[in-house]
Amino acid sequence: MAEALETVRVLDSTQVSSGPFCTLQLADLGAQVIEVQIAAEGDPTRHDQPRTDGGESGIGIDLNRRSERR
């Protein structure tokens, strides 16, 4: 089944929660999201609490799961 936004490409330069959440929704609808972040730092939410045993931010994992899907 075709996804609603499969022909759409989005350049995401957003940070913190609301922008990445919006592009996550677009990715869930089939858009190709190209994420641009600050080199060596990434989105500031990657450093938030709570952290996993591996030192990753829970919110950072949730908002950036789209990179694992595509």
C-alpha positions as a printed Julia matrix, in Angstrom:
70×3 Matrix{Float64}:
  0.0    0.0    0.0
  1.33   3.44  -0.93
  2.07   5.89   1.85
  0.45   9.33   1.73
  3.69  11.34   1.54
  6.01   8.87  -0.19
  6.89  11.39  -2.93
  7.73  14.19  -0.45
 11.26  15.02   0.69
 11.71  17.19   3.81
 14.89  18.97   4.92
 14.73  19.08   8.72
 16.91  21.65  10.47
 14.71  21.88  13.56
 15.84  21.33  17.14
 14.38  20.48  20.54
 10.98  18.79  20.72
  8.29  20.35  18.53
 10.19  20.5   15.21
 11.58  16.95  15.34
  8.16  15.7   16.45
  6.55  17.29  13.37
  9.08  15.76  10.99
  8.67  12.42  12.77
  4.97  12.57  11.89
  5.82  13.37   8.27
  8.21  10.39   8.18
  5.51   8.14   9.62
  3.31   9.19   6.68
  6.01   8.2    4.21
  8.04  11.36   3.62
 11.79  11.07   3.22
 13.25  13.25   6.01
 16.81  14.49   5.7
 17.95  15.61   9.13
 20.61  18.33   9.45
 22.16  18.78  12.9
 25.11  20.53  14.5
 28.22  18.45  13.85
 29.45  16.41  16.85
 26.56  17.65  19.04
 23.28  16.79  17.37
 19.94  17.94  18.71
 20.13  19.27  22.31
 17.45  16.75  23.35
 20.01  13.99  22.86
 21.58  15.15  26.13
 18.35  15.32  28.2
 17.31  13.08  31.08
 16.29  10.31  31.58
 19.13   8.37  30.0
 19.42   4.75  28.99
 22.15   2.47  30.31
 24.01   3.32  27.09
 23.91   7.04  27.93
 21.31   7.97  25.32
 18.43  10.33  26.03
 15.0    8.71  26.01
 13.35  11.67  24.26
 16.22  11.79  21.77
 15.66   8.15  20.89
 11.91   8.66  20.47
 12.19  11.75  18.28
 14.94  10.35  16.09
 13.59   6.85  15.51
 12.76   7.76  11.9
 16.42   7.4   10.94
 16.16   3.71  11.86
 13.06   3.18   9.7
 14.48   4.34   6.38
